[in-house]
């Protein structure tokens, strides 16, 4: 289905295989071709999940919303995995310390901005 490809492919919104009712998510955007931005959201049983990303030059910017009582594994696109990443919690406007390994890290519910450059 086209919409499923849009959410899970371009937007990168997946339910983890071992998860029930979207308690564990994977956000793994997959930029393709000349596409420089995507904005999508999905109304899960836990609430709104959103993924909005854009590429400007050598910078990948990802804004996500993770619903209450949910954990998300974030996977930075391959082209940016070796970039330095900053993760900002948008409510507090503070950079948070996350352990990033090979472009992969976890966050809990909230709104975040991830910048890889």
Biotite code that builds the C-alpha atoms (Angstrom):
import biotite.structure as struc

atoms = struc.array([
    struc.Atom([0.000, 0.000, 0.000], chain_id="A", res_id=1, res_name="UNK", atom_name="CA", element="C"),
    struc.Atom([1.143, 3.494, -0.827], chain_id="A", res_id=2, res_name="UNK", atom_name="CA", element="C"),
    struc.Atom([0.310, 5.022, 2.566], chain_id="A", res_id=3, res_name="UNK", atom_name="CA", element="C"),
    struc.Atom([2.074, 2.218, 4.439], chain_id="A", res_id=4, res_name="UNK", atom_name="CA", element="C"),
    struc.Atom([5.199, 2.834, 2.327], chain_id="A", res_id=5, res_name="UNK", atom_name="CA", element="C"),
    struc.Atom([4.944, 6.556, 3.053], chain_id="A", res_id=6, res_name="UNK", atom_name="CA", element="C"),
    struc.Atom([4.731, 6.091, 6.848], chain_id="A", res_id=7, res_name="UNK", atom_name="CA", element="C"),
    struc.Atom([7.174, 3.217, 7.241], chain_id="A", res_id=8, res_name="UNK", atom_name="CA", element="C"),
    struc.Atom([9.475, 3.907, 4.297], chain_id="A", res_id=9, res_name="UNK", atom_name="CA", element="C"),
    struc.Atom([9.885, 7.632, 3.885], chain_id="A", res_id=10, res_name="UNK", atom_name="CA", element="C"),
    struc.Atom([8.716, 8.696, 7.350], chain_id="A", res_id=11, res_name="UNK", atom_name="CA", element="C"),
    struc.Atom([10.340, 5.682, 8.982], chain_id="A", res_id=12, res_name="UNK", atom_name="CA", element="C"),
    struc.Atom([7.539, 4.975, 11.492], chain_id="A", res_id=13, res_name="UNK", atom_name="CA", element="C"),
    struc.Atom([7.411, 1.297, 12.466], chain_id="A", res_id=14, res_name="UNK", atom_name="CA", element="C"),
    struc.Atom([6.100, -0.716, 15.376], chain_id="A", res_id=15, res_name="UNK", atom_name="CA", element="C"),
    struc.Atom([8.866, -2.915, 16.812], chain_id="A", res_id=16, res_name="UNK", atom_name="CA", element="C"),
    struc.Atom([8.153, -6.578, 15.977], chain_id="A", res_id=17, res_name="UNK", atom_name="CA", element="C"),
    struc.Atom([7.996, -7.552, 19.664], chain_id="A", res_id=18, res_name="UNK", atom_name="CA", element="C"),
    struc.Atom([5.749, -4.614, 20.576], chain_id="A", res_id=19, res_name="UNK", atom_name="CA", element="C"),
    struc.Atom([2.042, -4.589, 21.365], chain_id="A", res_id=20, res_name="UNK", atom_name="CA", element="C"),
    struc.Atom([-0.154, -1.560, 20.592], chain_id="A", res_id=21, res_name="UNK", atom_name="CA", element="C"),
    struc.Atom([2.823, 0.585, 19.537], chain_id="A", res_id=22, res_name="UNK", atom_name="CA", element="C"),
    struc.Atom([4.506, 0.565, 22.974], chain_id="A", res_id=23, res_name="UNK", atom_name="CA", element="C"),
    struc.Atom([7.885, 0.212, 21.244], chain_id="A", res_id=24, res_name="UNK", atom_name="CA", element="C"),
    struc.Atom([8.596, 2.093, 18.040], chain_id="A", res_id=25, res_name="UNK", atom_name="CA", element="C"),
    struc.Atom([11.303, 2.358, 15.475], chain_id="A", res_id=26, res_name="UNK", atom_name="CA", element="C"),
    struc.Atom([11.806, 5.680, 13.719], chain_id="A", res_id=27, res_name="UNK", atom_name="CA", element="C"),
    struc.Atom([14.102, 5.061, 10.745], chain_id="A", res_id=28, res_name="UNK", atom_name="CA", element="C"),
    struc.Atom([13.560, 7.596, 7.933], chain_id="A", res_id=29, res_name="UNK", atom_name="CA", element="C"),
    struc.Atom([14.734, 6.543, 4.491], chain_id="A", res_id=30, res_name="UNK", atom_name="CA", element="C"),
    struc.Atom([15.483, 9.474, 2.185], chain_id="A", res_id=31, res_name="UNK", atom_name="CA", element="C"),
    struc.Atom([15.372, 8.515, -1.492], chain_id="A", res_id=32, res_name="UNK", atom_name="CA", element="C"),
    struc.Atom([16.459, 10.215, -4.689], chain_id="A", res_id=33, res_name="UNK", atom_name="CA", element="C"),
    struc.Atom([16.152, 13.988, -4.740], chain_id="A", res_id=34, res_name="UNK", atom_name="CA", element="C"),
    struc.Atom([13.542, 14.045, -1.978], chain_id="A", res_id=35, res_name="UNK", atom_name="CA", element="C"),
    struc.Atom([14.738, 16.631, 0.558], chain_id="A", res_id=36, res_name="UNK", atom_name="CA", element="C"),
    struc.Atom([11.925, 16.520, 3.140], chain_id="A", res_id=37, res_name="UNK", atom_name="CA", element="C"),
    struc.Atom([9.023, 14.461, 4.486], chain_id="A", res_id=38, res_name="UNK", atom_name="CA", element="C"),
    struc.Atom([6.377, 15.243, 7.079], chain_id="A", res_id=39, res_name="UNK", atom_name="CA", element="C"),
    struc.Atom([4.021, 12.529, 8.283], chain_id="A", res_id=40, res_name="UNK", atom_name="CA", element="C"),
    struc.Atom([2.094, 11.483, 11.365], chain_id="A", res_id=41, res_name="UNK", atom_name="CA", element="C"),
    struc.Atom([0.247, 8.366, 12.421], chain_id="A", res_id=42, res_name="UNK", atom_name="CA", element="C"),
    struc.Atom([-2.512, 8.034, 15.017], chain_id="A", res_id=43, res_name="UNK", atom_name="CA", element="C"),
    struc.Atom([-1.493, 4.909, 16.961], chain_id="A", res_id=44, res_name="UNK", atom_name="CA", element="C"),
    struc.Atom([-3.366, 3.313, 19.882], chain_id="A", res_id=45, res_name="UNK", atom_name="CA", element="C"),
    struc.Atom([-0.952, 5.228, 22.191], chain_id="A", res_id=46, res_name="UNK", atom_name="CA", element="C"),
    struc.Atom([-1.396, 8.591, 20.441], chain_id="A", res_id=47, res_name="UNK", atom_name="CA", element="C"),
    struc.Atom([0.160, 10.614, 17.642], chain_id="A", res_id=48, res_name="UNK", atom_name="CA", element="C"),
    struc.Atom([3.529, 9.511, 16.277], chain_id="A", res_id=49, res_name="UNK", atom_name="CA", element="C"),
    struc.Atom([5.144, 12.024, 13.953], chain_id="A", res_id=50, res_name="UNK", atom_name="CA", element="C"),
    struc.Atom([8.272, 12.152, 11.854], chain_id="A", res_id=51, res_name="UNK", atom_name="CA", element="C"),
    struc.Atom([9.352, 15.279, 10.010], chain_id="A", res_id=52, res_name="UNK", atom_name="CA", element="C"),
    struc.Atom([12.740, 15.385, 8.361], chain_id="A", res_id=53, res_name="UNK", atom_name="CA", element="C"),
    struc.Atom([14.666, 17.520, 5.916], chain_id="A", res_id=54, res_name="UNK", atom_name="CA", element="C"),
    struc.Atom([18.077, 17.497, 4.328], chain_id="A", res_id=55, res_name="UNK", atom_name="CA", element="C"),
    struc.Atom([19.906, 20.771, 3.728], chain_id="A", res_id=56, res_name="UNK", atom_name="CA", element="C"),
    struc.Atom([23.416, 20.374, 2.376], chain_id="A", res_id=57, res_name="UNK", atom_name="CA", element="C"),
    struc.Atom([25.292, 18.044, 4.742], chain_id="A", res_id=58, res_name="UNK", atom_name="CA", element="C"),
    struc.Atom([22.720, 18.350, 7.538], chain_id="A", res_id=59, res_name="UNK", atom_name="CA", element="C"),
    struc.Atom([19.922, 15.920, 8.365], chain_id="A", res_id=60, res_name="UNK", atom_name="CA", element="C"),
    struc.Atom([17.250, 17.393, 10.653], chain_id="A", res_id=61, res_name="UNK", atom_name="CA", element="C"),
    struc.Atom([14.615, 15.108, 12.190], chain_id="A", res_id=62, res_name="UNK", atom_name="CA", element="C"),
    struc.Atom([11.748, 16.219, 14.429], chain_id="A", res_id=63, res_name="UNK", atom_name="CA", element="C"),
    struc.Atom([9.752, 13.461, 16.082], chain_id="A", res_id=64, res_name="UNK", atom_name="CA", element="C"),
    struc.Atom([6.865, 13.104, 18.481], chain_id="A", res_id=65, res_name="UNK", atom_name="CA", element="C"),
    struc.Atom([6.631, 9.958, 20.595], chain_id="A", res_id=66, res_name="UNK", atom_name="CA", element="C"),
    struc.Atom([3.383, 9.364, 22.559], chain_id="A", res_id=67, res_name="UNK", atom_name="CA", element="C"),
    struc.Atom([3.106, 8.737, 26.317], chain_id="A", res_id=68, res_name="UNK", atom_name="CA", element="C"),
    struc.Atom([4.185, 5.332, 27.670], chain_id="A", res_id=69, res_name="UNK", atom_name="CA", element="C"),
    struc.Atom([6.168, 4.609, 24.521], chain_id="A", res_id=70, res_name="UNK", atom_name="CA", element="C"),
    struc.Atom([9.852, 4.032, 23.773], chain_id="A", res_id=71, res_name="UNK", atom_name="CA", element="C"),
    struc.Atom([11.391, 4.665, 20.362], chain_id="A", res_id=72, res_name="UNK", atom_name="CA", element="C"),
    struc.Atom([14.581, 3.447, 18.777], chain_id="A", res_id=73, res_name="UNK", atom_name="CA", element="C"),
    struc.Atom([15.861, 6.125, 16.396], chain_id="A", res_id=74, res_name="UNK", atom_name="CA", element="C"),
    struc.Atom([17.945, 5.058, 13.410], chain_id="A", res_id=75, res_name="UNK", atom_name="CA", element="C"),
    struc.Atom([19.730, 7.836, 11.531], chain_id="A", res_id=76, res_name="UNK", atom_name="CA", element="C"),
    struc.Atom([19.846, 7.326, 7.718], chain_id="A", res_id=77, res_name="UNK", atom_name="CA", element="C"),
    struc.Atom([22.985, 5.616, 6.398], chain_id="A", res_id=78, res_name="UNK", atom_name="CA", element="C"),
    struc.Atom([24.360, 8.792, 4.763], chain_id="A", res_id=79, res_name="UNK", atom_name="CA", element="C"),
    struc.Atom([24.470, 10.503, 8.189], chain_id="A", res_id=80, res_name="UNK", atom_name="CA", element="C"),
    struc.Atom([25.337, 7.632, 10.582], chain_id="A", res_id=81, res_name="UNK", atom_name="CA", element="C"),
    struc.Atom([28.928, 8.789, 10.969], chain_id="A", res_id=82, res_name="UNK", atom_name="CA", element="C"),
    struc.Atom([27.900, 12.410, 11.518], chain_id="A", res_id=83, res_name="UNK", atom_name="CA", element="C"),
    struc.Atom([27.921, 14.056, 14.906], chain_id="A", res_id=84, res_name="UNK", atom_name="CA", element="C"),
    struc.Atom([24.398, 14.113, 16.358], chain_id="A", res_id=85, res_name="UNK", atom_name="CA", element="C"),
    struc.Atom([22.696, 16.474, 18.758], chain_id="A", res_id=86, res_name="UNK", atom_name="CA", element="C"),
    struc.Atom([19.397, 15.495, 20.350], chain_id="A", res_id=87, res_name="UNK", atom_name="CA", element="C"),
    struc.Atom([17.231, 18.266, 21.783], chain_id="A", res_id=88, res_name="UNK", atom_name="CA", element="C"),
    struc.Atom([14.157, 17.708, 23.923], chain_id="A", res_id=89, res_name="UNK", atom_name="CA", element="C"),
    struc.Atom([11.785, 20.333, 22.526], chain_id="A", res_id=90, res_name="UNK", atom_name="CA", element="C"),
    struc.Atom([9.698, 20.986, 25.668], chain_id="A", res_id=91, res_name="UNK", atom_name="CA", element="C"),
    struc.Atom([12.734, 22.039, 27.711], chain_id="A", res_id=92, res_name="UNK", atom_name="CA", element="C"),
    struc.Atom([14.835, 23.218, 24.730], chain_id="A", res_id=93, res_name="UNK", atom_name="CA", element="C"),
    struc.Atom([17.791, 21.320, 26.226], chain_id="A", res_id=94, res_name="UNK", atom_name="CA", element="C"),
    struc.Atom([20.313, 19.078, 24.539], chain_id="A", res_id=95, res_name="UNK", atom_name="CA", element="C"),
    struc.Atom([19.970, 15.631, 26.084], chain_id="A", res_id=96, res_name="UNK", atom_name="CA", element="C"),
    struc.Atom([22.683, 13.053, 26.519], chain_id="A", res_id=97, res_name="UNK", atom_name="CA", element="C"),
    struc.Atom([21.940, 9.840, 24.642], chain_id="A", res_id=98, res_name="UNK", atom_name="CA", element="C"),
    struc.Atom([24.244, 6.953, 23.843], chain_id="A", res_id=99, res_name="UNK", atom_name="CA", element="C"),
    struc.Atom([24.488, 6.815, 20.064], chain_id="A", res_id=100, res_name="UNK", atom_name="CA", element="C"),
    struc.Atom([26.063, 3.738, 18.514], chain_id="A", res_id=101, res_name="UNK", atom_name="CA", element="C"),
    struc.Atom([26.284, 3.437, 14.728], chain_id="A", res_id=102, res_name="UNK", atom_name="CA", element="C"),
    struc.Atom([23.569, 6.078, 14.332], chain_id="A", res_id=103, res_name="UNK", atom_name="CA", element="C"),
    struc.Atom([21.120, 4.273, 16.652], chain_id="A", res_id=104, res_name="UNK", atom_name="CA", element="C"),
    struc.Atom([19.754, 5.431, 20.021], chain_id="A", res_id=105, res_name="UNK", atom_name="CA", element="C"),
    struc.Atom([16.592, 5.320, 22.153], chain_id="A", res_id=106, res_name="UNK", atom_name="CA", element="C"),
    struc.Atom([14.276, 7.983, 23.536], chain_id="A", res_id=107, res_name="UNK", atom_name="CA", element="C"),
    struc.Atom([11.148, 7.906, 25.669], chain_id="A", res_id=108, res_name="UNK", atom_name="CA", element="C"),
    struc.Atom([7.899, 9.781, 25.041], chain_id="A", res_id=109, res_name="UNK", atom_name="CA", element="C"),
    struc.Atom([8.218, 13.444, 24.106], chain_id="A", res_id=110, res_name="UNK", atom_name="CA", element="C"),
    struc.Atom([9.102, 15.759, 21.245], chain_id="A", res_id=111, res_name="UNK", atom_name="CA", element="C"),
    struc.Atom([12.661, 15.811, 19.949], chain_id="A", res_id=112, res_name="UNK", atom_name="CA", element="C"),
    struc.Atom([14.816, 17.405, 17.308], chain_id="A", res_id=113, res_name="UNK", atom_name="CA", element="C"),
    struc.Atom([17.805, 15.433, 16.064], chain_id="A", res_id=114, res_name="UNK", atom_name="CA", element="C"),
    struc.Atom([20.470, 17.166, 14.003], chain_id="A", res_id=115, res_name="UNK", atom_name="CA", element="C"),
    struc.Atom([23.148, 15.111, 12.255], chain_id="A", res_id=116, res_name="UNK", atom_name="CA", element="C"),
    struc.Atom([25.928, 16.912, 10.400], chain_id="A", res_id=117, res_name="UNK", atom_name="CA", element="C"),
])
